[in-house]
């Protein structure tokens, strides 16, 4: 049997205030064609369907329209969706009873009966081309502390209690599945960070459970044919060859601009042998960096934008998203404002402006070693400090006013 592994859609994401709806719409509209072209029997979505726990009505509509279209085009397709750390487990799980009528199985939390994993909810049979069962999916979502059996931080045991508890959960889940399906091919899902995998700086929210950021890839029992992972946005393997992240469908941050974005198409033989191939995804909207490497002098920004040859007839929602990196050779004041003004005059969407401090500004400066006590600082002072560290200039009155409004809203 064959399935498509994808993850980290982040429907509803914005970047510097710009919606990504056109990109999500194009990706989701292409899924039925991808299923047809590959002849896939199933689709596995390994978490972070949405970008936040309260997706907008437009985001929900986009998601449900995509599932409905998949079912209409491919009534035999089985879709398995697990929750990620960005998803609301309750919201994602709520329509599960209805979605199952369309071949969609959603697992957003860990379900147990008398302390044992409820396999009727977590173990999903996948169809083979001949109409039989080609494999089973052990659907495990993002794990919260309450999901980890026997998690204790003061038991005196050597090693990480989080790693031990996560390993125990997967071990017990696989053992229970084996009692039901015997030696048949088993696929597991996970939404977590495995040690050794490359993360995207500034893009992926660090999952911290009890102080732990990542777990080793060997927590997955060796007799699992394939592990479909989500959370990290770079398509990559970790540990053994069949433990893989599908990655996000398009760049979600400046860090991801060099990535190859893809879904993974996986074949599973009756004996559990696995073959996979990455299926590259075209970017529905150009995502660019000016310059491609290094930093521009502010005086060179206009020429760099002109060299892009932008099409003024493009609708706003599909104009290129451009990340700009500047290295001022003079005073920093006003640099960002002037750059924003220049960019607004062109058919592009500014995805962010980063200031690289001149080397001379930091030469000879001793590193700060004094610890900060939060009780000694006002929230606005911390905001100003973070803003200047990030942008190289202090916040203006408009930035401070926006922060105050957010503070009151909280």
N, C-alpha and C positions, 0 to 999 in steps of 0.2 A: 504494500500500500504506500501511498505518497501523501505527504502533508506539507503545508506551507507554515513556516515558523516566522512570526513577526511580533513586534513588541514596541512599547514606548511611543505610541501615537501622540499622546499629549494633546488631544483635541481641546481647543479653547486657548491654546498658548498664544501669548502676544510677545512681541519683542520691541522694546522701546515704545510701547503703546500701539504698535501696528499689529493688526490681526493676521493670523496665519490661515484663515478659513479657506482661501482659494487653494492653498497647498494641500490642506487636509481634504478638501472636496475632490481635488484631482487624484490624490492617492487612493482615497476610498472608492472613487468611481472606477479606478483601474483594477481593483481587486477581482471583480467577476471575470474580467478578461484574463487576468493572471491565472486564476483557477482554471479557466478553459484552456489556456495555452499550455499549462503544465500538466493538466489532467489530474489535479490534486483531488484526493478523497476527503481531506479535512484541512482545517485552518486552526492554528493555535496562536492565541494572542497572550503573550507572557507579561501582562501588567502595564500599568500607567496608560490606560485607555484615555483618561482625561488628564488635563494639566492641574486641576484643582478639585477639592472635595465638593465644591458647589458649582458644577458646570452650568452654563447658561442654557436657556431653552434652545437657542440656536445650536449649541454644541450637542445637546441631547438629540435634537432632531437629526442632525448630521449623522450621528452614531446609529440611531434606529433606522434611518433611511438606508444606510449602508448594509445593515444586517438584513433588512427586508429585500433589498435588491439582490444580495447574494443568494438568499433562499429562492427568490423568484427565478433567477437564472440557473441555479444549481440546487434543486430540491434534495438531492442525495448528500449534499455537503454537510459534514458535521463540524461545528465550530465550538472550540473550547476557549473560554476567556477567563483569566484569573486576574484578581485585583493587584495593583501595585501600591507603592507607598504614597503616590499622589492621589489615588482613588479613594472615594468614600465606599467602604465595604457595604454599608446598608443600601446606599443609593444604587450601586452597581448590581447588588444581589436582588433587589426588590422585584424586578419583572421576570425573574428566572423561570417561574412556572409558565408564564406565557411564552417566553423565548424558547423553551424546550420544544414547544409545538412546531417550531421552525428549525429544529436541529441545532439550537444554540444552547450550550451548557455554560453557566456562569458560576464560578466558585470564588467568592470574595472573602471568606473567612474559613477557619478550621472548624469542622463540625464533628462532634463525637457523640457516641451512644455508649453509656456505661464505661466511659474512659477510653474507648477504642474509636479509631477513625471511622466515620460513617462512609463506608465505601460506596453506598448507593448514591452519594453526592459527589465523592471525590474520584471515583474510578469510572472513566468514560470510555466505552468501546468505540473504536474507530473502524469504519467500514473499509473493506478491500474492494478492488475493482470487480471481483467475482460475486459480490454481494455478501460475503461472509465477514467475519471480524478479522481485520488485519493486524491490529495492535490495540493496546489500551493506554489511555493517558491517566496518570496519577496527578490530578490537578491540585497543586499546592500554591496558594497565593503568597503575597508578602506576609511575613510572620511578625506578629507583634508579641511583646513579652508574655501576654496571657495565653498565646498559642503554643508556647514552648513547654513541653512536659518536664516537670521536675527542675525548673530553672530556679537556682538559688545562688546568691552571690557570697554567702558566708559559710559554705559547707566544708571549707578547708581543703578541697580537692585541688590537685595541680592542674594547670592549664585554664583555659577560658570556660566558664560555665555556659556562656552563650553558644560557643562552638559545640560544646558537649551536648547541650539541649537540642540544638538544631540537627546535629548528627543523629541523635536519638530519635527525633521526630521522623526524619527521612528513613532511618533504619526500620522503625516500627511500621511506618506506612508501607514500605516496599514489602516487608514480611507479610503484612496483612493482605496486600494485593496478590502476593504469590500463593497464599492459601486459596484464593478464589480463582486465579487464572492459570496457575501452574507455571510452566516455563514459557508461556506465550510472550511475545515482545511487549516490553513495557517502556513507556515514555514518561518522564517526569517533568514537571515545570517548577520554576523557582523565580522569585523576584528578590534579588539580593546582590551583594557585591562579593565576588570571589577574589581571594588573594591572588595576585599575579596578573589580573586583568587591568587594562588601561582605562581610566576614567576621564571624563571631559571636565576640565577645570571650569568651575562657574556654571555648569549646566545641570549636573545631577545632584540632587539634594542628598547629602550623606545620610545613610541609614545608620543610626546609632542605637543599639539596644544594649543597655547595661554597660555603656562605654565602648562597646565593640563596633568597629566599622566594617569589617570584612571577615569572611569565613573561608577556610580552605576548600578547594574544589573536590577534595576526596571525601567530603561529607555525603556525596551521592554514592550509594552502593554500586559496586562494579557490574552487577547484572542488569542495570538499567541501560536499555539500548541507546537512548538519546536523552539529554537534558536540555529542555528549551528554556533559556534564561531571558529575563528582562531586567531592566534598571540601568545598565550602562549603554550609552548611545553609540558606541563604536561596535560594528560587526566584528566578532572575534571569538576564538576558542580559548578555553582556559583549562589547565590540567590536561585531561585526555581529549582526544580529537572530537569526541561526540558530546562534549559539554560546551554549549555555545550560546553566545549572545547574538540575537538577530540585529540589534541596533535600531536606531530610530529611522523613519522613512525619509527624512530630510534634515538639514542642519537646524538645530534648535538653539545654537549659540555660536559666537565667533570661533570658539575652540574647535567646533565640528566642521568648519569649512573645508579642511583637507580630506575629510572622511569619504570613503566610498559607502554610500547608503544602499541597502539591499534588504531583501527577504531571503530566508534560507529554505530551499526546497529539499526535502528529506525523503529518501526511499527506505522502507523497512521491509526486509525479507521475512518470510515465516520463521526462519531460524534465528531471527534477531539481528542479522547482519544489517549494517546501516551504511548508506552512501548519501552524501549531501553536496549541494552546490549553492553558491550564492547567486541570486538573481538580482543584478544591479537595477536600481530605480533611478529614473530620470528626475531631475529637480524641476518641479513645476514652475518655480520662480527663481531667477538667479539670485544667489547669495554671494556677495563679493566682499573683498577686503581691499582697502586702499591705504598703503600700497600692498601688494601681495605678500611681501615680507618687509620687515623693518618698519620705519616710520617716515612720514612726510614732513617737510617744513611747511608751515601754514601757507607760505607764499606759493607753494607748488600745488596746492589742493585744486585750484580751478583748472589747471592744465590736466591734472590726473582725471578729474571728472569728465572733462571734454573728450579725453581719449577713449572713454568707455563707449562712445557712439550711441548714446541712449535714444530710444524711440519715444518721442513725445506723445504718440498716439496710444500708447499702452494705457489701459484702465489702471486706476490708482492701485487696486488690490493685487495687481500682478507686476507692478513696477519693481525693479531690483531692490533688494535689501542690502544696504551698503554699510559695512563697518569701517570706520576711519580711525587710523592711528597717527597722531601728530607728535612731532618733537620740536617744540618752539625753541628758537635760538635767541629769544629775547624775553621780555616780561610775559608772564602767563595770563595776566588779567585780560579778559575779553576774548581770548583765543577761541574758546568753545562757542561763545555766542556768535562770533564772526563766522566760524565754520558752519554752524547750523544755518545761519542766514544764507550763506552761499549754497549749501545743499538744497535748501527749500526752493531755490530758483530752478532746479533741474528735475526731470521726470524720474526720480528715485525716492526711496524711503530710507531715511537715516536710521540704521539699526543700533547706533551708538558711536560715541566719539571717545577715544581713550587717549590720554596724554602720557607720553613717555617723558619723564623728567630728564633734563640734560645731565650727563654724567658729572659735570662740574658741580651741580647742585648738591650732590651727595658725597663727593670726594672728601675724605678726611673727617666725615661726620661719624661720631661714635654711635654704635647701635644702641637703641633704647633698651634698657634692661629692667627699668623700674616697673614693677607690676602695678596695674591700675585697679583701684578699688571702685566698683560701680557706685557705691554709696557716696563717693566724693564727686560724682559727675552728674550733671543734669542730662536727660535724654537728648536735648537739642545740642549740647556740647559734644556728645558722642557722635551724633549725626554729622556735625560739622567736621569733626576729625576724620570720620570715615569718608565723607564726601571729598575732602581735600586729598586724602591718601589715594583715592580712586581716580580723581580727575586732575590733580595737580594744581587746582585753584580752589579757593574757599567758596562755599555756597553763597549765592546771591540772595537778595531779599525774597525773590520769588520761590527759591528752593526752600528757604526757611519757613515761608508761609505755607507751602505745600506740606512740609513735614509737620507743622503745628496742626494742620487740618487732619492729617492722618492720626496724630497722637490723640486728638479729641475724639475721633471716630472710634478708636480702640477702646 
